[in-house]
Amino acid sequence: MHCGHHKQWSCVMFSDESRFRLQSDSHRTLIWRAPGTRYHQENTIERHRYGGAGWLVWGEIIIGSRTDLHVHSVTMTGHIYRDVILEQHIRLFRGAMDAEFLFMDDNAVTFQRITVAYSRLI
């Protein structure tokens, strides 16, 4: 990497997250069944009302470093994203960097408004 580019990118942190659920998000399960057998035991599926358990896994990378992989077992809202990810992790990293620090998230709709509002504070 060209020396000038390395310096420019050394202050940029990227973040990404993945969600894992024990059940489908679609609320639809397609099965083939014989006519008139809709409510037979073999054609019904027990389902948790609110989607069942799930996890959100996220981490951040920057040239020459990375954060630990974080696992969160509650529904991630914009406020939790701000209080847990931005406040507890990103702000600490920013404190160790110079004024050119830039945080790049993936613009997930859930977090977008909170991230923009928070970025004005840090």
C-alpha positions as CSV (number, residue, x, y, z in Angstrom):
1,M,0.0,0.0,0.0
2,H,1.3,3.4,-0.9
3,C,2.6,5.3,2.2
4,G,0.2,8.2,1.8
5,H,-2.8,5.9,1.4
6,H,-1.8,3.9,4.4
7,K,-1.8,7.1,6.6
8,Q,-5.2,8.1,5.2
9,W,-6.8,4.7,5.8
10,S,-5.2,4.2,9.2
11,C,-7.8,6.4,10.8
12,V,-10.9,4.7,9.3
13,M,-12.7,2.1,11.3
14,F,-15.3,-0.2,9.6
15,S,-18.1,-2.0,11.5
16,D,-20.4,-4.8,10.5
17,E,-22.8,-7.1,12.2
18,S,-24.7,-10.3,11.5
19,R,-27.9,-11.6,13.0
20,F,-28.5,-15.3,13.7
21,R,-32.0,-16.6,14.7
22,L,-33.3,-20.0,15.7
23,Q,-36.4,-19.5,13.6
24,S,-37.2,-17.9,10.2
25,D,-37.9,-14.2,10.0
26,S,-40.5,-14.7,7.2
27,H,-43.4,-16.0,9.5
28,R,-44.2,-18.4,6.6
29,T,-43.4,-22.0,6.3
30,L,-44.3,-23.7,3.1
31,I,-45.1,-27.4,3.3
32,W,-46.8,-29.9,0.9
33,R,-49.8,-31.7,2.4
34,A,-52.7,-33.7,1.2
35,P,-56.0,-31.8,0.9
36,G,-58.0,-31.8,4.2
37,T,-54.9,-32.4,6.4
38,R,-54.1,-28.8,7.3
39,Y,-54.5,-29.2,11.1
40,H,-53.0,-32.7,11.4
41,Q,-50.1,-32.8,14.0
42,E,-47.5,-33.6,11.3
43,N,-48.5,-30.4,9.4
44,T,-48.3,-28.0,12.3
45,I,-45.2,-26.3,13.7
46,E,-44.8,-24.8,17.2
47,R,-43.6,-21.3,17.0
48,H,-42.4,-18.6,19.5
49,R,-44.6,-15.6,19.2
50,Y,-41.8,-13.1,18.9
51,G,-39.4,-15.0,16.7
52,G,-37.6,-17.0,19.3
53,A,-34.0,-16.6,20.5
54,G,-31.4,-15.0,18.4
55,W,-28.0,-13.3,18.5
56,L,-26.4,-10.3,17.0
57,V,-22.6,-10.6,16.4
58,W,-20.5,-7.5,15.5
59,G,-17.0,-6.3,15.3
60,E,-14.9,-3.5,13.9
61,I,-11.6,-3.4,12.0
62,I,-9.0,-0.7,11.3
63,I,-5.6,-1.0,9.6
64,G,-3.3,-2.9,12.0
65,S,-6.0,-3.6,14.6
66,R,-9.5,-4.9,15.3
67,T,-11.9,-5.1,18.2
68,D,-13.0,-8.3,19.9
69,L,-16.0,-10.0,18.3
70,H,-19.1,-9.0,20.4
71,V,-22.2,-11.2,20.8
72,H,-25.4,-9.6,22.0
73,S,-28.5,-11.8,22.8
74,V,-31.2,-9.1,23.0
75,T,-33.0,-7.3,20.1
76,M,-30.7,-4.6,18.9
77,T,-32.4,-1.2,18.8
78,G,-30.9,2.1,17.8
79,H,-30.6,3.0,21.4
80,I,-28.8,-0.2,22.4
81,Y,-26.5,0.3,19.4
82,R,-25.7,3.8,20.6
83,D,-25.2,2.8,24.2
84,V,-23.3,-0.4,23.7
85,I,-21.5,-0.3,20.4
86,L,-20.9,3.4,19.9
87,E,-20.5,4.5,23.5
88,Q,-18.6,1.6,24.9
89,H,-16.4,0.6,22.0
90,I,-16.2,3.2,19.2
91,R,-15.7,6.2,21.6
92,L,-12.8,4.4,23.3
93,F,-11.1,3.7,19.9
94,R,-11.7,7.3,18.9
95,G,-10.0,8.6,22.0
96,A,-6.8,6.7,21.1
97,M,-6.8,8.1,17.5
98,D,-6.2,11.6,16.2
99,A,-8.8,14.1,15.1
100,E,-9.0,12.5,11.6
101,F,-10.8,9.4,13.0
102,L,-13.7,8.2,10.8
103,F,-16.2,5.5,11.7
104,M,-17.9,3.7,8.8
105,D,-20.9,1.5,9.6
106,D,-23.1,-0.2,7.1
107,N,-26.0,2.2,7.4
108,A,-28.5,-0.4,8.8
109,V,-31.8,1.4,8.8
110,T,-32.4,0.5,12.5
111,F,-29.2,2.4,13.5
112,Q,-29.0,5.1,10.9
113,R,-30.8,7.9,12.7
114,I,-29.1,7.2,16.0
115,T,-25.6,7.0,14.4
116,V,-26.0,10.3,12.7
117,A,-27.2,12.0,15.8
118,Y,-24.5,10.4,17.9
119,S,-21.7,11.3,15.4
120,R,-22.4,15.0,16.1
121,L,-21.5,14.4,19.7
122,I,-18.2,12.5,19.3
